[in-house]
Amino acid sequence: MPTAGHKVIVAPYPRTMREIFADEDLQRLGEIAELVWARDEELPPEVLEAALADAWAVVGLDPVIDAARLRLAPELRAIIEVGGHFPSTIDYAECFARGIRVLSCAPAFARQVAEMALGMTLASCRGLVEAHLQFQAGREEWQGDLRGDFSLFGQRIGFVGFGSIARELVTLLAPFGCSIDVFDPWLTRSVIEGGGCRPASLETVMSQSRVVFVLATPTPENQGLISRELIATMQQDALLAVISRAHLVDFDAVVEAADAGRIRAAIDVFPAEPMPATAPVRAAANLLLSPHRAASIRRERQAIGRMAVDDLELLARGLPPLVLQVAQPEAIRRRLPASPAALVEKKRA
């Protein structure tokens, strides 16, 4: 049985408790731990620091757990973030040295983001939004000659990145009989092939795919990875689906290529959110735009709480976490090159 007496600080604000936890998962958590705070309000710093004295775990959105706060937390064994990334507000080196698990809820978003990626792709390649607007304006073309539209069946698809969203998307694409090329320099050939895809260069993915999905985690080294030059190699009317972060693409080049009729683009993430009212992307042609809502279905977000409790149950039994994404030293060093202290001060400011 799990060890009794654990204290878990739960502070998901501005997310709500109900948004994160289904009733049964909150009950499960209460059976292995005493919950501290667990309110739909921002956790005051002084309350956090007092609670760290005997806290076993912290569950929060971008929690500021720097070296000074870690010194206040001799019993801490896990930090679980509920934003879907590894925040720059944690002293990872100290956590690794002390054996404190840092876990991200990113896998909880994978299914609904993959679903949105597929939906945007189908809407874009079949021209559904444009047809809808034409119909409302009385300019619809009944059974017209849809020269630019294409079917997804049997197409050659490219992935930039092969994480949890990509793997869910492979399953959703299976009925369409697509072949999938993957560029992901963080993975070996056998891992990609084991996922039913082909390893490929970025140049091959961009130039040979009818649809390219941008799914990689942003890092300092992949900013602007999909350059203007690579966009220029895309097939006529190919679709670029920007799903993970706009950080990875030359955003101006994407908008210009779409507006010129060279490619189509489906975009859920942007360089600034919200985008300025005068941004060219708002008026460009051949774009399907969504205001960063791929992971916005609240019922699906309760997967965060379910997965968090699953891993906390394992940790309470002296077992390793198996469900959430685990921070690895090599990956964190590449994703967050700046010093934790500087990043935390920026966050606090």
C-alpha positions in Angstrom: 0.0 0.0 0.0 1.2 3.6 -0.6 2.9 5.3 2.3 0.5 7.5 4.3 1.3 11.0 5.5 2.5 12.6 2.2 1.6 16.2 1.6 1.1 17.5 -1.9 0.9 21.2 -2.7 -1.7 21.6 -5.5 -1.7 25.0 -7.2 -2.9 24.9 -10.8 -4.1 28.5 -11.0 -5.1 30.0 -13.5 -6.3 26.5 -14.4 -9.0 25.3 -12.0 -9.2 22.2 -9.9 -12.2 21.0 -11.8 -10.4 21.6 -15.1 -7.5 19.4 -14.0 -9.1 16.7 -11.9 -12.1 14.5 -12.3 -13.8 13.7 -9.0 -12.5 10.1 -8.9 -8.9 11.2 -9.5 -9.1 13.9 -6.8 -10.4 11.2 -4.5 -7.5 8.9 -5.4 -5.1 11.6 -4.7 -6.7 12.2 -1.3 -6.2 8.6 -0.4 -2.4 8.8 -0.7 -1.7 12.4 0.4 -2.9 15.4 2.3 -3.7 18.2 -0.1 -2.3 21.7 0.6 -4.0 24.7 -0.9 -5.9 23.0 -3.7 -7.9 26.2 -4.5 -8.9 28.1 -7.6 -6.7 31.0 -6.5 -3.1 32.0 -6.9 -0.9 30.5 -4.3 0.8 33.3 -2.3 4.6 32.9 -2.2 4.7 32.9 1.6 2.2 30.1 1.8 4.2 28.1 -0.8 7.4 28.5 1.2 5.8 27.6 4.5 4.2 24.5 2.9 7.5 23.3 1.3 8.9 22.4 4.7 7.1 19.0 4.7 5.9 18.8 1.1 6.4 15.5 -0.7 5.2 16.8 -4.1 4.2 20.0 -5.9 1.5 20.2 -8.7 1.4 23.6 -10.3 1.4 25.7 -13.4 5.0 27.1 -14.0 5.9 26.6 -10.4 8.9 28.7 -9.2 11.0 26.1 -7.4 14.5 27.6 -7.5 17.5 26.6 -5.3 16.4 28.8 -2.4 13.0 27.1 -2.3 14.4 23.7 -2.7 16.5 24.3 0.4 13.2 24.7 2.2 11.9 21.4 1.0 13.9 18.5 2.4 11.1 15.9 1.8 10.3 16.9 -1.8 10.3 14.1 -4.3 8.3 15.3 -7.3 7.3 18.5 -9.1 4.5 18.1 -11.7 3.8 21.0 -14.0 0.3 21.3 -15.6 1.1 23.6 -18.6 2.4 21.0 -21.0 6.1 21.9 -21.0 9.2 22.1 -18.8 9.2 25.6 -17.3 12.3 27.6 -16.9 11.4 28.4 -13.3 12.8 25.2 -11.8 16.4 24.5 -10.7 16.7 21.2 -12.6 20.3 20.6 -11.7 19.5 20.6 -8.0 16.4 18.4 -8.6 18.5 15.9 -10.6 21.2 15.9 -7.8 18.6 15.2 -5.1 16.6 12.7 -7.1 13.5 14.9 -7.3 11.4 13.9 -10.3 10.3 16.8 -12.5 7.3 15.7 -14.7 5.4 17.4 -17.5 1.8 16.8 -18.3 2.5 17.2 -22.0 1.3 13.7 -22.9 -2.2 14.6 -21.5 -2.6 17.0 -24.4 -1.4 14.7 -27.2 -4.7 13.1 -28.2 -6.8 16.3 -28.5 -4.0 18.2 -30.2 -3.5 15.4 -32.8 -7.3 15.4 -33.4 -7.2 19.2 -34.0 -4.2 18.7 -36.4 -6.2 16.2 -38.4 -9.3 18.3 -38.4 -7.5 21.4 -39.6 -5.7 19.4 -42.3 -9.0 17.9 -43.7 -10.6 21.4 -43.6 -7.7 22.9 -45.4 -7.0 20.3 -48.0 -10.7 20.2 -48.9 -11.2 24.0 -48.8 -14.1 23.7 -46.3 -13.8 27.1 -44.7 -13.5 29.0 -48.0 -16.5 27.1 -49.3 -18.5 27.9 -46.2 -17.7 31.7 -46.5 -18.6 31.7 -50.2 -21.9 30.0 -49.4 -22.8 32.5 -46.8 -22.0 35.3 -49.2 -24.1 33.7 -52.0 -21.1 33.0 -54.1 -20.9 29.2 -53.7 -19.9 27.0 -56.6 -22.1 23.9 -56.8 -20.0 20.9 -57.6 -17.3 23.3 -59.0 -13.9 22.5 -60.4 -11.9 22.4 -57.2 -8.5 22.6 -58.8 -6.5 23.3 -55.6 -8.2 20.9 -53.3 -6.9 17.4 -52.7 -7.8 14.2 -50.8 -5.7 13.0 -47.8 -6.0 9.4 -48.9 -2.7 7.9 -50.0 -0.7 11.1 -49.6 2.9 11.3 -48.6 3.0 13.1 -45.2 6.0 14.7 -43.3 6.4 15.2 -39.6 8.9 17.6 -38.1 9.2 16.0 -34.6 8.0 12.6 -33.4 6.9 13.1 -29.8 3.6 12.3 -28.2 1.4 14.4 -30.5 3.0 12.9 -33.6 2.5 9.3 -32.3 -1.2 10.0 -31.7 -1.5 11.5 -35.2 0.0 8.4 -36.8 -2.9 6.4 -35.4 -5.5 9.0 -36.6 -3.9 9.0 -40.1 -3.9 5.2 -40.4 -7.3 4.9 -42.2 -6.0 7.2 -44.9 -3.2 4.9 -46.0 -0.6 7.7 -45.9 3.1 7.1 -45.9 4.9 9.2 -43.2 8.4 10.6 -43.3 9.8 11.9 -40.0 12.6 14.3 -39.3 13.6 14.1 -35.6 17.3 14.4 -34.8 16.6 13.4 -31.2 15.6 9.9 -32.1 17.2 6.9 -33.6 16.1 5.2 -36.9 14.7 2.2 -35.0 12.5 4.3 -32.8 10.9 6.1 -35.9 10.6 2.9 -37.8 9.0 1.2 -34.8 6.4 3.9 -34.9 5.4 2.9 -38.4 7.2 5.8 -40.2 10.4 6.4 -42.2 13.3 8.5 -41.0 14.1 11.3 -43.4 16.1 14.5 -43.7 14.4 17.8 -43.2 14.9 18.7 -46.8 13.1 15.5 -47.9 10.2 16.1 -45.5 9.7 19.6 -46.8 10.1 19.0 -50.5 8.4 15.6 -50.9 5.4 15.8 -48.6 1.9 16.9 -49.6 1.3 17.8 -45.9 4.0 18.7 -43.4 3.1 18.8 -39.7 5.3 20.9 -37.4 5.2 19.0 -34.1 8.6 19.4 -32.5 9.3 20.8 -29.1 10.8 24.3 -29.3 14.5 24.6 -28.3 17.1 27.3 -28.8 18.7 25.3 -31.6 15.5 24.8 -33.7 14.3 28.4 -33.8 13.4 29.2 -37.4 14.3 25.7 -38.4 11.8 25.7 -41.2 13.4 28.6 -43.2 12.2 30.6 -46.1 14.5 28.5 -48.3 12.9 25.3 -47.1 9.4 26.6 -47.6 10.3 27.5 -51.1 11.0 23.8 -51.8 7.5 22.7 -50.9 5.2 21.3 -53.6 2.6 23.6 -55.2 -0.5 23.6 -53.0 1.2 21.5 -50.3 -0.1 22.1 -46.8 2.1 23.3 -43.8 0.3 22.6 -40.5 2.0 24.6 -37.7 0.7 22.8 -34.6 3.4 22.8 -31.8 5.0 26.2 -31.8 5.5 29.0 -34.3 9.1 29.2 -32.9 10.1 26.5 -35.4 9.1 28.4 -38.6 10.0 31.5 -40.4 6.4 32.8 -39.8 6.6 35.7 -42.3 7.8 33.4 -45.0 4.9 31.0 -44.3 2.3 33.8 -44.6 3.9 35.2 -47.8 4.0 31.8 -49.5 0.4 31.1 -48.7 -0.8 34.6 -49.7 1.1 34.2 -53.0 -0.8 30.9 -53.7 2.3 28.7 -53.4 1.2 26.7 -50.4 -1.6 26.3 -47.9 -1.1 26.6 -44.2 -3.1 25.6 -41.1 -1.9 27.5 -38.1 -2.8 27.1 -34.4 0.2 28.8 -32.8 1.7 32.2 -33.5 4.8 34.3 -32.8 2.8 36.6 -30.6 -0.5 35.7 -28.9 -2.7 37.5 -29.5 -1.5 38.7 -32.8 -1.7 42.4 -33.6 -4.8 43.6 -35.3 -2.8 44.7 -38.3 -0.7 41.5 -38.7 -0.5 40.4 -42.3 -1.6 36.9 -41.3 -5.1 38.2 -40.6 -5.7 39.1 -44.3 -3.6 36.6 -46.2 -5.1 34.0 -48.5 -4.9 30.2 -48.3 -4.7 30.1 -44.5 -6.8 28.3 -41.9 -6.2 30.0 -38.6 -7.1 28.9 -35.0 -6.2 31.0 -31.9 -4.1 28.4 -30.1 -7.1 26.2 -29.1 -6.0 22.7 -30.1 -5.8 21.7 -26.4 -8.7 23.7 -25.2 -11.3 20.9 -24.6 -11.8 21.1 -20.9 -13.1 17.5 -20.4 -10.0 16.2 -22.1 -7.8 18.3 -19.9 -8.8 16.1 -16.9 -6.3 13.6 -18.4 -3.8 15.8 -16.6 -5.1 15.0 -13.2 -5.5 11.3 -14.0 -2.0 11.0 -15.3 -0.6 13.0 -12.4 -2.3 10.8 -9.8 -1.2 7.7 -11.7 2.5 8.7 -11.3 2.1 9.9 -7.8 0.6 6.6 -6.8 3.7 4.9 -8.3 6.1 7.2 -6.6 4.3 6.6 -3.3 4.9 2.9 -3.7 8.6 3.5 -4.4 8.3 2.9 -8.1 9.4 5.2 -11.0 6.8 7.4 -12.9 5.6 5.8 -16.1 2.8 8.1 -17.5 3.9 11.8 -17.6 7.0 13.1 -19.4 10.1 12.9 -17.3 12.7 15.6 -17.4 16.0 14.2 -18.6 19.2 16.1 -17.9 20.4 15.9 -21.5 17.2 17.2 -22.9 16.8 19.9 -20.4 20.3 21.3 -21.1 19.4 21.6 -24.8 15.9 23.1 -24.1 16.9 25.6 -21.3 20.5 26.8 -21.8 20.2 29.9 -19.6 21.0 29.7 -15.9 18.0 28.7 -13.7 18.6 31.7 -11.4 18.4 34.2 -14.3 15.3 32.6 -15.6 13.6 32.6 -12.3 14.4 36.2 -11.7 12.9 37.0 -15.1 9.8 35.1 -14.2 9.4 36.8 -10.9 9.8 40.3 -12.5 
